[in-house]
Amino acid sequence: MKDVAKHVIYTGRVQGVGFRFTTERIARRYELVGFVKNLPTGQVEMVVQGHPDDVNDCLRDISDTFGRGISDIKSNEIPVDPRYTNFGITF
């Protein structure tokens, strides 16, 4: 199955609570690539790509972990970008 990529914006209490570090750990557990970063708006942006099942499981785990703190999730599929070779926190 071909890899997929998703661009995700999390809104809510997602900064200052370990969101990026936990997201990085979860994404690496699934061997996904991309990034997570805080936005000046108080939201968190993530690009994640890999096997479709792993991407979906990763997103589910993030939602399960931070469920109460997340008030909105906007996610859309984007083209896979071969420049990503690991998953990390960017600033």
C-alpha positions as CSV (number, residue, x, y, z in Angstrom):
1,M,0.0,0.0,0.0
2,K,1.3,3.5,-0.9
3,D,2.3,5.9,1.9
4,V,0.0,8.8,2.7
5,A,0.6,12.2,4.2
6,K,-1.6,14.3,6.4
7,H,-1.5,17.9,7.5
8,V,-3.1,18.3,10.9
9,I,-3.9,21.4,13.0
10,Y,-4.8,20.8,16.7
11,T,-6.6,23.5,18.6
12,G,-7.2,23.6,22.4
13,R,-4.9,23.2,25.3
14,V,-2.1,21.9,23.2
15,Q,0.8,24.1,24.1
16,G,2.7,23.9,27.3
17,V,1.5,20.4,28.1
18,G,4.1,18.2,26.4
19,F,2.0,17.8,23.3
20,R,4.9,18.1,20.8
21,F,7.2,15.7,22.7
22,T,4.4,13.1,23.2
23,T,3.4,13.5,19.5
24,E,7.0,12.9,18.4
25,R,7.3,9.8,20.6
26,I,4.0,8.4,19.2
27,A,4.9,9.1,15.6
28,R,8.4,7.5,16.0
29,R,6.8,4.4,17.6
30,Y,4.9,3.9,14.3
31,E,8.1,4.8,12.3
32,L,6.4,7.7,10.6
33,V,8.1,10.8,9.2
34,G,7.2,14.5,9.3
35,F,7.2,17.2,12.0
36,V,5.2,18.8,14.8
37,K,5.5,22.5,15.8
38,N,3.8,25.1,17.9
39,L,2.1,27.9,16.0
40,P,1.9,31.6,17.2
41,T,-1.9,31.2,17.3
42,G,-1.7,28.7,20.2
43,Q,-2.4,25.8,17.8
44,V,-0.1,22.9,17.0
45,E,0.7,21.9,13.4
46,M,1.7,18.4,12.3
47,V,2.7,16.8,9.0
48,V,2.8,13.1,9.3
49,Q,3.4,10.5,6.6
50,G,3.8,6.8,6.3
51,H,1.7,3.7,5.9
52,P,-2.0,4.6,6.0
53,D,-2.8,2.3,8.9
54,D,0.1,3.6,10.9
55,V,-0.8,7.3,10.2
56,N,-4.4,6.7,11.3
57,D,-3.3,4.7,14.4
58,C,-0.9,7.5,15.3
59,L,-3.6,10.2,15.0
60,R,-5.9,8.1,17.1
61,D,-3.3,7.6,19.8
62,I,-2.6,11.4,19.9
63,S,-6.4,12.1,20.3
64,D,-6.7,9.4,23.0
65,T,-3.8,10.8,24.9
66,F,-4.8,14.5,24.8
67,G,-8.6,14.1,24.2
68,R,-9.8,16.5,26.8
69,G,-7.3,19.2,25.8
70,I,-8.1,19.0,22.1
71,S,-11.1,21.1,21.1
72,D,-10.7,20.8,17.3
73,I,-8.7,18.8,14.8
74,K,-8.5,19.8,11.2
75,S,-6.9,17.2,9.0
76,N,-6.4,16.9,5.3
77,E,-4.4,14.6,3.0
78,I,-1.5,16.2,1.2
79,P,1.1,14.9,-1.2
80,V,3.8,12.7,0.2
81,D,7.1,14.7,0.5
82,P,10.2,12.5,0.1
83,R,12.3,15.2,1.9
84,Y,11.1,13.9,5.3
85,T,13.3,11.1,6.5
86,N,12.4,11.1,10.2
87,F,9.9,12.7,12.6
88,G,10.9,15.6,14.7
89,I,9.9,18.8,16.5
90,T,10.5,22.0,14.6
91,F,10.4,25.6,15.7
